């Protein structure tokens, strides 16, 4: 019998879909900025607030459906793995830090440099954190994949040239990368302990904290859009709140709890590939050699990691980890052990 995790394929698929969905947010934001005077902080607030409304609606519908059926015992059985309110708020604060610092980086040093530093530093920070905190080794193959992914990212985003590097913007981008890395490592650690909880609830808490933190900044920037095409703006806001926020982050938290942290970060580099494809196919931007080369390098690295992750032996149950048995901290497959891995990282 294979000892590969039967859920590994689903988790990897969730991450791929989440990364692709994140990539559509940039195109939607570009269309919003063209159709209204909405600023980036206000857009981030409405993204979080709208995502929260969507998620609360889904949770309410699920609860009503469970009340009519026989799902109550199953819901009770998962309560022990539910993280505390403090833990959920901590995840939400990391989410807010990563989002707000990224926009600050873009404002200070431009989209190209801000994106490359944030997404490029993420894999490195996550790989180091996963190695020191959870004993997840990158491995030679994983290191090659990370290098290939970072090279593809740099070619894809900086290939057009004209980027200006400003120290303050780089600092904001590194802070954003740190917030993202901490959020990813935290999700993986909670998953190892069997405390990941309901990904819909985790996502709802994250966007709720984000909305609260961003509200004063968005109000100062200008909360309400002024536009001659209100229907178009509202439709785009609904899309941003639903697909690249509520759906994508629920899938991200589900996958990140089951897949090694560094692998998660590289798979999520599908985001700029998705964004570039939409820019060419939908927004009419020119297809350049840099876009093609960067996309090929990134997808090759992501594909190699997906193959490596799908062949990885399944994690031991969380109960064993708690007792120090096989899969626990002192066991042969625990966090301190050397794990066979080709691993990598990114946003």
N, C-alpha and C positions, 0 to 999 in steps of 0.2 A: 504494500500500500504506500502511496506517495505521502511524504510528510510535508508537502508544500501546502500553504494555507489556502483553503478553498475560497476564502474571501479576498485573497491577494488580487486576483484579476478584477473584481468589482472595485476595490479600493483604488487601483491604478486607473481604471476607467473614470471613476469619479474625479480624480485629480486632473486627468486630461480634459474632461468636460469643463471643470471649474476654470482651468487655465485659459481654455478657448473662450469661455464666457467673459472672463476678466478682460480679455483682449478686445471685446466688443464695446467695453465701457468707454474707451478712448474715442472711438468713432461717434458714439452717441453724444459724448461730451462736446466734440467738435461741432456737431450739428446743433446742439443746444446753444453753444456760444455764438454761432452764426445767426440763430433765430431769435436770440434775446440778449439782454445785458447781464445775465446771471454770471456771477463770479465763481471761481473754483471752490472757495470755502462754502458758499451758499449751496452749490451743487452737491458737495460732500454731505452737508447737513440734510438736504432733501433725499439724498441717496440713503442715508442711515434711517431717517424718519420714515420714509416710504417703505424701506425694507422691513422695518419693525412692524408697520401696519400689515404688510403681506404675511409675515411670519406669525403674528398674533392671530390672524384670520385662519391660517393653516392649522395652527395648534388648537384653536377653538373647534374647528371642523373635525379634527382628529379626535378630540376629547368627546364631542357629541357622538361620533360614530362608535367610539369605544364604549360609551355608555349604553348604546342600543344593542351591542353585541356581547361577547364573552371575553373581552380583552382586559378586564380589570385585573385578574390574577397576573397576567404577563406584565402589565404596567407596574404592579407592585413588586414583581421580582427584579425589575431593573432599578428600583429606587436606591438600593444600596450602592450602586455605581454612580449616582448622581453627584456632581461636584457641589461644593457649598456655594452660597451666594458670594462670599468673599473671593473664591476661586474664579467664579464667572466674571465678577467685576474686574479682577486682575487681567483676565484675558481681554475684556473689553477695553481696558486702558492701554494695553499693548497694541490692540487693533487701532485705537485712536491715534496713538503716537506714530505708528508706522504710516498711517494715512496722512496726518497733518504735516509731519516732517517731510514727507515726499513732496507735497505741494509747495512747501517752503523752499525745498531744494530746486524745484523747477522754476520758481519765481526768481531765485537768486542767481542760478547758473545756467538756466535753460533746460529744455526738455531732454535733449540728447545726453548731456553730461549727467543730469540728475538721474535719468533712467539707468544709464550704464553703471554709475557708482552704486546706486541702491540695489539694482538687480545683480550686479557683479560682486558686491561685498556680501550679499546674503548667503550665497553658497559657501563661501569661505568661513563666515561666522558660524553657520549651521554645522558645517563639517567639524570645525574645532569644538563647538559646544557638544555635539553628539558624541565625539570621541572622548572628551574629558568627563562629561556628565553621565552618559549612558553606555560608554564602552562600545559604541558603534564604529567599527573601523571602515575607513573609506576604501582601502584596497587599491592595488595598482590600476586595475581596470576602471574603478570609480574615479581615481584621480585623473586618468586620461580623459574620461568623459566630462569631468568638471572643466578641465582646461579647454576641451573642444567646445563646450557650451558657452564658456566665457568669451572665447575667441569669436564664436558665432554671434553672440550678443553685441560685442564691440563692433564687428563688421556691419551688422544689421542696423544699429542705431547711429553709429558715427560715420558710416560710409559716405554720407552726403557732405561731410566736412562742415566747416564754419562754426564749430562748437567753441565756446569760450569757457575756460575753467576758472571758477572763482572760489577761493578757499571757504568762504562762509557757506556757499551752496553745497560744496563737497561735505562740509561738516553736517549740514542738515540731512544730506543723502545718507551719510554713514549712520546718523541717528535713526533714520527711517529703516535702514537695513538691520540695525540692532533690534528695533522693535519687532520687525517681521521675523527675524531669527528667533527671538525669545518666544514669540507666539507659536511658531512652528515646533520648537523644542518642547514647549509646555504641552502642546496638544499631543505630541508623541509620548511624552512621559506619562501623562494621564492615561493614554491608551494602554501603555504597558502595565499600569497598575489596575486596569479595569475601572478607571474613574472618569473616563471620557464623557460619560453621560449622553444625553440626547443631543445630537448635533443641531437640531432645530432650535432647542432651548439655548444652547451655547451661542448660536448665531444671533438669536433674538437679544440676548444679554449684550453681546458685543456691539450690535448696531444701536441698542438703546443707550449704552454708555457713550458711544460715539456721538449720537445725536445731542445728548446733554452737554458734552464737552465742546462740541462745535457750534452750538446755538449762539452763544455771545459773539463769537468770531464772525459767524455768518450774518448776524444782525448788523454788526458794524460794517460789513462789506456791502450789504444790501440783500435782504432775505427774499423779497418778492421780485420775480422777473418782470420786466417791461418789454412787451412784444406785440407785434401786429398779427402774430399767428399763434394765439394761445392754445388752440387745439393741438398743434404740432408739438409745442413745448410740453404740454401736459402728457402727451403720448410718450415722448422721449423720457420724461421723468419717471413715468410708470415702468417703462422698459428698464431703465437703469436700476430702479429699486427692486425689480423682480428678478431679472436674469443674472446680471453680473454681481448682484448683492445677495438677495435672499437665497436664490438657488445656488449660486457659485460658492458662497461661503459655507452653506450647509454641506455641500459636497466636499469642500476643502477640509472642514473639520472632521468629516467622516473618514476621508482617506488618510489624513495626516495622523490619525490615531492608530492606524494599522500598518503604515508604510514607514520605513526608516526615514529619519528627518532629512538627511542630506539628499536622499533620493527624491523626496517630496519637493525640495527646493529646486532641483534641476528640472523635474517634470513641469513645474509651474512656469518655466521659461517658455512654455508654449504660448504664454500670454503675448509677448511682443511679436511672435510669429503670426498669431491670429490677428493682432492689430495691423501688422504690415499687409497681410492678405486683404483685409477689409479696406485699407487705405487704397490699395491698387484696384480692387474689384468693384468697390462701392463708391468711394470718394474720387476715383479717377486719377489718383496719383501715378506718377511714372514708375514703371518696373525697371529697376536698375540692377547692374551686376552685383552691387553690394547687398541688395535685398535678397537676391537669389543665393549668393554664396553664404550669407549669414543664416538664411533659413535652412539651407542644406546642413550646415555645421550643427545648428541647434537641434534640428530634428534627428540627426544621426546620434548625437549625444543622448537625447531623450529616449530614442528607441533602444540604444544599448542598455540604458539603465532600467527600462521597463522589462527587457528580457532578463537582466540579472536579478531584478526584484522578484519576477514571477517564478524564478528557479530557487529562490531562497527558502530554506526550511521555515515552517510556520513557527511563530512565537509560542512559547509555552503559556499555559493558562495563567491568569493573574493570581489565582489562588496559590499556585506553586511559587510564584515570586514572593508572595507574602510570607511563606513558610521557610524560605531559604532552600527549598528543594530544587529539582531540575527546573531551570528557567528563573530561579530566584537570584537574589544578589550574590549568594555564595555558591550557586550551582554552576554546572559546567556551561550552561547557556545563558547565564545571567548577564547583567549589564557590565560586569567587570571582566567577563570572559572575552576571548578573541573570537569574533564571529566571521564566518566566511562571507565576504561581501565584495561586490563591485558596486560602489556607491557614489553618489554625487549630490550636488546641491544647486539650489537657486530659489527664486522668489516663491 
